Amino acid sequence: MKTIAGKTVVLTGASGGIGAFIARALAKEQATVVGVSRSQEGLDRICAEVEAAGGKGIGISFDLCKLEELSVLVEQIEKLAAPVDILINNAAIEKFRPFQKYALKDIQSILTTNLAAAMELTRLVLPGMLERNSGHIVNISSGAGKKGSPYNSIYSASKAGLIMWSDAMRQELASTNVGVSVVCPGITDAGMFRALDITPPSAAHVAQPTEVADIVLQSIKQNQKEVVLEGLPTKILYAISQLSPQFGDAVFQKVGVVEINQSCAQKQMQAEGLLPN
């Protein structure tokens, strides 16, 4: 079992949502948590909580869309802390839209933040991990990466990309002591449904953010390959949908996923001034 105590952990999207809960859980393990987020205020707050809980907190404000500057970020991390032992790619952008209503900048920001930045950060820290023959990568995906989420198609594509990339990387690194885990939380009580005040489908398992944080730590300690935080019926649906997409589509329609996601899109677009209230 791997230990987290004393390790340098880089956590993207650390200032809010699931990221804040992961940071608190890491602090209890006495890790050095290097939080990366655009919000310096949020980072200052979570770093204070990390320190109070027994860990060491370092916050670096950075826009992950600046892929070409990620090497500078890694240099800064190593200067302020140490070489990266654990990388948790958690930062994500989620925008509900009918597909034709996405702007090019929406597509670019979602795919860059959710997928390309995770790949580039990993590419930069992986050589050091391989040299030390020690390390772990955790990619936070989503149930939307297992079965496409209507009116959330770009997010779904980015999360599916994380799953397949993690799968391939895990096989490449099988002979090393560098682990790769992918965690698919599904709907969480700190996610977009809560932010938009939308009731999730009745059949959905709504995970508490503390549950997600615990699973992330467990995936590191036990080198778990893929963890899906959904109920058994949903896991079975994901599996059957691979053999019969039309069955999966029919179930999503039946339990109201399409209609609920359409409501999410309408609310989010209204909040952004793209639709009249």
N, C-alpha and C positions, 0 to 999 in steps of 0.2 A: 504494500500500500504506500502510495506517495505521500509525502508530508508537504504542507503548505507553510508551516511556521518558518519565518525568516526568509521566505522567498520573495523575490521582486515580481509583482503581478501588475501587468498593464491591463487596465479595464477601460474600454472605450464606452462612451455614453454613460459615464459614471454619475452624472449630477442629478439624474431623475429617473423615474419609472423603475423598471427592474434593476437597472444599474446601481441605484442607490442601495437597494436591498442586498445585492451581491457584494458591494463594497463593505457593508456592515458585517456580513457573514465572514468575509475575508479578514476583517479586523479582529474578530473573535479568535481567529486562527493565528494571530500575531504575524500577519504578513505585512510587507511593505506594499501599499496599494498606490499605484500611480494612475490617478484618474485623468482621463482625457475627455474633454467636452468643450463645446463652444461657450458655455456659461461659466465665467470665472466665479460669479457669485455662488452658483450652485456647487461648484467644486470646493470653494472655501468652506461651505457649510458641511459637505459630506466628509471633507478631510478632517474637520474638527471632530466629527462623530467617530471617524476611524481612530483618531488619536485617543479619544476618550474611552474607546472600547479595547484599547491595548495594542493596536496596530500602529503603523506609521503611514501617514497620508501625505501624498504629494499631488497637487493639482496642476495640470497644464492645459491652458485654454488653446484649442486648436480646431480648425475646420478641416475635417477629414476629406472634404472634397478636393483639397489641394494635394493631389496625389504626388506631384513632383517634389513637394516639400516634406514628405513623410520621413525621408532619410534624416533630415534636420531634426525632426521630432524624436527619432530614435536616438540620435546623438545626444540630445538634450536629456532624455530619460536616463541614459547610461551615465551622464555627467552628474545628474542630481541624485541618482539612486545607485543602480548597478546594472550589469547585463540582465536582460529580461529572462526570467525563469518560466513564467506563465503568461500567455497572452489570451485575454478574453475579448473576442470580437463581438461586442454587444450593441454598438451604436446602430441606430436604424431610423429611417424616415418612412412614414406610412401615410399615403394619401389615397382616400377613396374617391373614385371618379368613374363615370362611364369611360371606356378606353379612349374614345375619340375626343374627349374633353381634356386629356392630358396635354400639357405644353411640353415642348422638347426639353426645356429646363427641368421640368418635373421628372421626366424619364431619366435624364442625366444625373440629377441629384440623388434619386432613389437608388439607382444601380451603382453609382459611385460610392455613396455612403454605406449601403448595405452589403455590397459584394466586393467591388474593386478595392476599396480601402482595406478591407479585411485581408484580401489576397496580398496587397502590397506590403502591409505591415508584417504579415507572416513571412513574406519573402525576405524582408530585411532582418528579422530577428532569428530566422531559422538557422542560418549558418553558425551563429554562436551557440545555439542549442545543440546542434550536431557536433560541434567541436568539443563541447563539454559532455556530450552524450547524455543529456538530461534536459527535459523541458516538456511543456504541454501547451497545446492550442485548444481553446474551446470556442466554437462558433455557435452563436445563439441564432437559431433559425426559427421556424414557426410551423404550426399545423398548416398554414397557408402554403408552405413549401412541399407538403405531402399531397394536398388536393387543392387545385386552384381556387382562389377566393374571388367570386364575381364582384365587380366594381372595385377590386383591389389587385388588379392583374399585374402591375409592375412590381409591387411589393411581393406578390406570389412568385414571380419570376426570379427576383433577387434571392428569396429564401430557398427556393428549389435549387438555385445555383450553389448556395452555401452547402446544401446537403450533398450534392454530387461532387463538389470540389473536396469536401471533407472526406468523402468515401474514397476518392482517388488518392488523396494525400495519405490517408491512413494506411493504404496498401503500400505506397512508396516507402513509408517510414517504419514498416512492420519489423524490420531487422534492427531498428535503433531503439533507444530509450526515450524517444520523443513521441508523446502520445497526441492523438487528435480525437476530440470528442465533438459531437454536434448535439445540441439540446433544442428540442422543439416544444415550446411551452403551450402552444394553442392559445386560447383566450385567457387573459390574466385579469385580475381585479385591479391592476394598475395600468391597463392598456387603453386602446382607443375607444372601446365600447363605453368604458366609464367616462372618459374625457368628453364623449359626445352625448352622454346620458341616454344610451341606447341599451335596451334589454337584450342580452345575447339569446341565441336559440335555446329553447328549453332543454334540448337533449345534450347541450354542450357542457363539458366539464370546465368550470371556471377555476383556474389555479390561483392560489394566493401567491403574491410575490415572494414571501418568505419560503414557500415550497419550491419555487423556481431557484432561488438562491441556494437552498440546501442541495438541490439536485446538481447544480453547477459544481459545487464543492465536491460532491460525491463522485461526479464524473471524472474529476481530476484525481482524487485519491485512489479510485478503483480503476482508472484508465478505461472508463466505459466508452463504447464506440458511438452509440446513438441512443438518446433517451427521448421518448415522446410522452409528454405530460397530458395524456388524454385518457378518457375512460375506455374500457375494452370495446364497447360497440363502435366507437369512432376509429380505434385502431383497426378493427376488422373492416370497417368501411374503407379506410385507406388501402388496405390490402386488396379487397375485392375490386376497388376502382382501377387498380392496375390491370386487372383482367377484363373488367367491364366498365369503361368510363361512363356509358349511358346509365348504368345502375347508380353510380355515384352521383351523377347529375340529378337523377330522379329523386334520390334521397335528400340532397341539398335543397331541391325545390320543395319537397314535401315538408321538411322541418323548418322552412322559412328562411334559409340562409340567403337566398337571392334577394328576397324582399327586404330583409333586415339590412343587408349590405347596401342596397339601393338607398335606404333611409340614411345610412351612415354617409354615403356620398352626398346626398342632398344637404344634410346638416353641415357637413364640413365645407362644402362649397358656399353655402349661405354664410357661414362664419367668416369665410375669406372674401366675402363680397362678390362672389362670382355668380350668385343667384339671389333674387329678391327674397326677403324673409316673408 
